[in-house]
Amino acid sequence: KANLQAKVRMEVDRIIKNLENDVKVSATRVAALERETAALSAQTAEQRELAVQLRQLEREAEASRQLYENFLQRFKETTEQQGIVESDARIVSLAAPPEKPSSPGPFLFGAVGFTASLMFGTLLALLLERLDNGLRTGRQVEEALGVPALGLVPRLERLKRRQHPHQYLLAKPLSAYAESLRAIHTSLRLSNVDDPPKLILITSSLPQEGKTTLALSLAVFAARSSQRVLLMDLDLRHPSIHRDLAVRPTVGFVELMAGEAALEDVIVRDDETGIDLLPVKKQTANPTDILGSHKMRSILAELRNRYDFIVMDSAPLLGVTDSKIAALLADKVLFVAQWEKTSVETARNGLLHLLEVRASVAGAVLTQVDIKRHATYGYGDVGQYYGKYQRYYVN
């Protein structure tokens, strides 16, 4: 019985082992089938994507084919229409080359063009001359303003860097610029031979016409003639002479009039030019009251005894009334206008302010004259002399 059970057990174990082997083989087959199924599934998805791309390409190809067929059909229709249309033009006669020009020659056109351009240029020149009413000559000054023309001051073209006109005057005493100042100074002295003027007021109608530069240069020229010269800055609204002389005053004219400084403390000596300067340190709110005061007259009376020649630079006439008050204090007034820039009407309006207060106007001066251009106009005045006789001058 025991042997029988052992054989049964052995047979059962053998059957179990066989079944286990069958299970392993079946599992292996299942895994292989799964791998094949997955591979087939991936291949099927790729084929579907390729099928989608194929259908898209087929649609694009179909659209291109239809477009091509439409173009081809249109081309055929156009070709047939061109064949149907016939030109209605016909040759009447053959053209023959001309034997002579059909229009006038170039000489006639040149003559007409030259005449037209000459007339147009003449009219344009007359128009510009009509519109340009700037003062240019001494004769024009005398005729338009009714005052003597005392001189034409050349414009300096060859100034060195940071060089002022009065410094050019010192460096070039035989220049045309120096000669123009000599003429002005002489005219002022001869305006009253018996009693030459001492107090000279220099003014203009508008700013930037050269009055301050002329005042400084005239004072320097007078100082070179061995005269005791004082230059007063009476442009209380825009003083600038001390900057041209590189002077830094501690007190000035306003402090003198206010009693805050003495006359000896205000006057500054400039060793380079040899002139004394009465500068303006600070501005004031009432310049007309200061210029018209009794103290102003007393100070000028004291200065007359100290100096041989006093030059007063003042404010422009148009816009402010300072110069009208100061003009009554001077022996002579020198009216300044810029060459070619100051119009006749502007100069007349400025001069009218002086005539209203009955100021003694010595005459007018044209500044910043372009000598070369002035000489080409052929006015025949001293400006043309400066331009054509340069050998008489160093510069």
C-alpha positions in Angstrom: 0.0 0.0 0.0 2.8 2.3 0.8 4.5 1.6 -2.6 1.2 2.3 -4.3 0.9 5.7 -2.6 4.5 6.5 -3.5 3.9 5.7 -7.1 0.7 7.8 -7.1 2.6 10.7 -5.5 5.3 10.4 -8.1 2.8 10.4 -10.9 1.1 13.4 -9.5 4.4 15.3 -9.2 5.2 14.4 -12.7 1.9 15.6 -13.9 2.3 18.8 -12.0 5.7 19.4 -13.5 4.3 18.8 -16.9 1.5 21.2 -16.3 4.0 23.8 -15.0 6.1 23.4 -18.1 2.9 23.8 -20.2 2.0 27.0 -18.3 5.5 28.4 -18.9 5.3 27.6 -22.6 1.9 29.2 -22.7 3.1 32.3 -20.9 6.0 32.6 -23.3 3.6 32.3 -26.2 1.3 34.9 -24.7 4.2 37.4 -24.2 5.3 36.8 -27.8 1.7 37.3 -29.0 1.4 40.6 -27.0 4.7 41.9 -28.5 3.5 41.0 -32.0 0.1 42.7 -31.2 1.8 45.9 -29.9 4.1 46.0 -33.0 1.0 45.5 -35.3 -0.8 48.3 -33.4 2.1 50.8 -33.8 2.4 49.9 -37.4 -1.4 50.4 -37.8 -1.1 53.9 -36.2 1.8 54.9 -38.5 -0.2 53.6 -41.5 -3.1 55.8 -40.4 -0.9 58.9 -40.2 0.5 58.1 -43.6 -3.0 57.7 -44.9 -4.0 61.1 -43.5 -0.9 62.7 -45.2 -1.7 60.8 -48.4 -5.2 62.2 -48.4 -4.0 65.8 -47.8 -1.5 65.5 -50.6 -4.2 64.1 -52.9 -6.4 67.1 -52.1 -3.6 69.6 -52.8 -2.8 67.8 -56.0 -6.4 67.9 -57.0 -6.6 71.7 -56.3 -3.4 72.3 -58.3 -4.8 70.3 -61.1 -8.0 72.2 -61.2 -6.1 75.5 -61.0 -3.9 74.5 -63.9 -6.9 73.4 -65.9 -8.6 76.8 -65.3 -5.4 78.6 -66.4 -5.1 76.4 -69.4 -8.8 77.0 -70.3 -8.3 80.8 -69.9 -5.2 80.7 -72.0 -7.0 78.9 -74.8 -9.9 81.4 -74.7 -7.5 84.4 -74.8 -5.6 82.9 -77.7 -8.7 82.4 -79.6 -10.0 86.0 -78.9 -6.7 87.5 -80.1 -7.0 85.5 -83.3 -10.5 86.9 -83.8 -9.6 90.6 -83.3 -8.2 92.2 -86.4 -6.4 95.6 -86.7 -8.3 98.3 -88.6 -5.1 100.4 -89.3 -3.7 100.5 -92.8 -0.7 102.1 -94.4 -1.6 105.2 -96.4 1.9 106.3 -97.4 5.5 105.7 -96.4 7.2 108.4 -94.2 10.1 110.3 -95.8 13.0 111.8 -93.7 12.8 115.7 -93.3 15.3 117.7 -95.4 15.4 120.8 -92.9 14.5 121.4 -89.3 10.8 122.0 -88.6 11.5 124.5 -85.7 13.7 127.6 -85.4 17.4 127.0 -84.7 19.2 127.1 -81.3 20.5 130.7 -81.9 16.9 132.1 -81.9 16.1 130.1 -78.7 19.3 131.3 -77.1 18.6 135.0 -78.0 15.1 134.7 -76.6 16.3 133.0 -73.4 19.1 135.5 -72.9 16.7 138.5 -73.4 14.1 136.9 -71.0 16.7 136.1 -68.4 18.1 139.6 -68.6 14.7 141.2 -68.2 13.9 138.9 -65.3 17.2 139.6 -63.6 16.7 143.3 -64.0 13.2 143.2 -62.5 14.4 140.9 -59.7 17.3 143.3 -58.9 14.9 146.3 -58.9 12.5 144.4 -56.6 15.3 143.5 -54.2 16.6 147.0 -54.2 13.1 148.2 -53.5 12.5 145.8 -50.6 16.0 146.3 -49.1 15.9 149.7 -47.4 19.0 149.2 -45.1 21.4 152.1 -44.7 24.6 151.7 -46.7 26.2 155.1 -47.5 26.9 158.4 -45.9 24.8 160.2 -48.5 21.9 157.9 -47.8 22.2 158.7 -44.1 22.2 162.4 -44.7 19.3 162.3 -47.1 17.1 159.9 -45.1 17.9 161.0 -41.5 18.9 164.6 -42.0 22.0 164.4 -39.9 25.7 164.5 -40.9 27.4 161.2 -41.7 30.5 161.1 -39.6 32.0 157.9 -40.9 31.8 154.2 -41.9 33.4 151.7 -39.5 34.7 148.6 -41.2 33.8 145.1 -40.0 36.9 143.2 -38.7 37.2 139.8 -40.4 40.6 138.8 -39.1 40.2 139.0 -35.4 42.3 136.5 -33.4 40.6 134.2 -30.9 39.2 136.2 -28.0 40.4 139.4 -29.5 38.2 142.5 -29.3 38.1 145.3 -31.8 39.7 147.8 -29.4 42.6 145.3 -29.0 42.9 145.1 -32.8 43.0 148.9 -32.8 46.0 148.8 -30.4 47.7 146.2 -32.5 47.0 147.8 -35.9 47.1 151.6 -35.4 47.5 152.2 -39.2 44.6 150.0 -40.2 41.4 151.1 -42.0 39.6 150.5 -38.7 41.8 153.0 -36.9 41.4 155.5 -39.8 37.6 155.3 -39.5 37.8 156.1 -35.8 40.2 158.9 -36.5 37.7 160.4 -38.9 34.9 160.1 -36.3 37.0 161.7 -33.6 38.1 164.5 -35.8 34.5 165.2 -36.9 33.4 165.4 -33.3 36.2 167.8 -32.5 35.3 169.9 -35.5 31.6 169.9 -34.7 32.3 172.9 -32.4 35.7 174.4 -33.1 35.5 177.1 -30.5 34.3 174.7 -27.7 35.1 171.1 -28.6 32.6 168.6 -27.0 33.9 166.7 -24.0 30.9 164.5 -23.2 29.9 162.2 -26.1 26.9 159.9 -25.8 26.8 157.0 -28.1 23.5 155.3 -28.8 21.5 153.4 -31.4 17.9 152.4 -32.2 18.2 148.7 -31.5 20.6 146.4 -29.6 23.5 144.6 -31.5 24.2 147.6 -33.8 27.8 148.1 -32.6 27.4 151.1 -30.3 29.2 149.6 -27.3 32.1 148.4 -29.5 32.3 151.9 -31.1 32.2 153.6 -27.7 35.1 151.4 -26.4 37.2 151.8 -29.6 36.6 155.6 -29.7 37.7 155.9 -26.1 40.8 153.9 -26.7 41.7 155.9 -29.8 41.3 159.2 -27.9 43.5 157.8 -25.1 46.2 157.1 -27.7 46.1 160.8 -28.6 47.5 161.6 -25.1 44.1 162.6 -23.7 42.7 161.8 -20.3 39.8 159.6 -21.3 36.9 158.2 -19.2 34.5 155.6 -20.5 31.1 155.5 -18.7 28.8 152.6 -19.0 25.3 154.2 -18.8 23.5 151.1 -20.2 22.1 150.3 -16.7 19.9 147.6 -18.1 22.5 145.5 -19.9 26.1 146.7 -19.0 28.8 144.9 -20.9 31.9 147.2 -21.2 33.6 145.7 -18.1 33.4 142.2 -19.7 35.1 143.4 -22.9 37.9 144.9 -20.8 38.1 141.8 -18.6 37.5 144.0 -15.5 35.7 142.8 -12.4 34.6 145.8 -10.4 33.7 145.6 -6.8 31.4 148.7 -6.9 29.9 150.6 -9.8 27.8 153.5 -11.0 24.7 152.5 -9.1 26.5 152.3 -5.8 28.1 155.7 -6.5 24.7 157.3 -7.1 23.3 155.6 -4.0 26.1 157.1 -1.9 27.5 153.7 -1.0 30.9 154.4 -2.7 33.1 157.4 -3.6 34.0 158.4 -7.1 37.6 157.3 -6.6 36.5 153.9 -5.6 34.3 153.4 -8.6 36.6 154.4 -11.4 38.8 151.6 -12.6 42.1 152.1 -14.6 42.7 149.8 -17.5 46.5 149.6 -18.1 46.2 147.9 -21.5 44.1 150.6 -23.2 45.1 153.6 -21.0 41.5 154.6 -20.3 39.5 155.0 -17.1 36.3 153.1 -16.8 33.2 153.9 -14.7 31.5 150.5 -14.8 28.1 149.2 -13.7 28.3 146.5 -11.1 24.6 145.9 -10.4 21.4 146.9 -12.1 18.7 149.2 -10.7 14.9 149.4 -10.9 14.8 153.1 -11.6 17.5 154.0 -14.2 15.7 157.1 -15.5 15.5 158.6 -12.0 19.2 158.1 -11.5 20.2 159.6 -14.9 17.9 162.6 -14.4 18.9 163.4 -10.9 20.9 166.5 -9.7 23.6 164.2 -8.4 24.2 162.9 -11.9 24.8 166.4 -13.2 27.1 167.3 -10.3 29.2 164.1 -10.9 29.4 164.9 -14.6 30.6 168.5 -13.8 33.3 167.0 -11.6 34.3 164.6 -14.3 34.6 167.4 -16.8 37.3 169.0 -14.7 39.3 165.7 -14.5 39.1 164.4 -18.1 39.7 165.7 -21.5 37.3 163.4 -23.3 34.3 161.4 -21.8 32.5 158.7 -23.8 29.2 157.5 -22.5 27.7 154.2 -23.7 23.9 154.1 -23.3 20.9 151.9 -23.9 19.1 151.6 -27.2 16.6 154.3 -28.0 13.6 152.1 -29.0 12.0 150.3 -26.1 13.5 152.3 -23.2 13.7 156.0 -22.3 17.1 155.9 -20.5 19.0 157.3 -23.5 16.6 160.2 -24.0 17.4 161.4 -20.4 21.2 160.7 -20.8 21.2 162.6 -24.2 20.4 165.9 -22.3 23.6 165.4 -20.3 25.9 165.1 -23.2 27.6 167.8 -25.3 27.1 165.7 -28.5 25.2 162.6 -29.3 26.6 160.1 -31.8 23.9 158.0 -33.4 24.9 154.5 -34.5 23.3 152.3 -37.2 24.5 148.9 -38.5 25.4 148.9 -42.2 22.8 147.2 -44.4 20.9 145.8 -41.4 19.3 148.9 -39.9 16.4 150.0 -42.0 15.7 153.7 -42.7 12.4 153.6 -40.8 14.1 152.1 -37.7 16.9 154.7 -37.8 14.3 157.5 -38.2 12.3 156.3 -35.3 15.3 156.1 -33.1 16.6 159.5 -34.1 13.2 161.0 -33.5 13.5 160.2 -29.8 16.6 162.4 -29.7 15.0 165.2 -31.6 12.0 165.1 -29.3 14.2 166.1 -26.3 16.2 168.5 -28.5 19.5 166.6 -28.0 22.5 167.9 -29.8 23.1 165.2 -32.4 26.6 165.4 -33.9 25.8 162.9 -36.6 25.4 159.2 -37.5 27.9 156.4 -38.0 27.5 153.2 -39.9 29.2 150.2 -38.2 30.2 146.7 -39.3 30.7 147.8 -43.0 31.6 145.0 -45.3 34.4 146.8 -47.2 34.6 144.4 -50.1 30.9 144.3 -50.8 30.6 148.1 -50.3 33.4 148.7 -52.8 31.6 146.6 -55.5 28.5 148.8 -55.2 30.5 151.8 -56.5 29.1 154.4 -54.1 32.2 156.5 -54.4 32.4 157.3 -50.7 35.0 156.7 -48.0 34.0 153.0 -47.8 35.1 152.5 -51.4 38.3 154.3 -50.6 39.0 151.8 -47.8 38.4 148.9 -50.1 40.4 150.1 -53.2 43.4 151.8 -51.5 44.4 149.1 -49.1 48.1 149.8 -49.7 47.7 152.9 -47.6 46.8 150.7 -44.5 48.6 147.9 -42.7 45.3 146.1 -42.5 
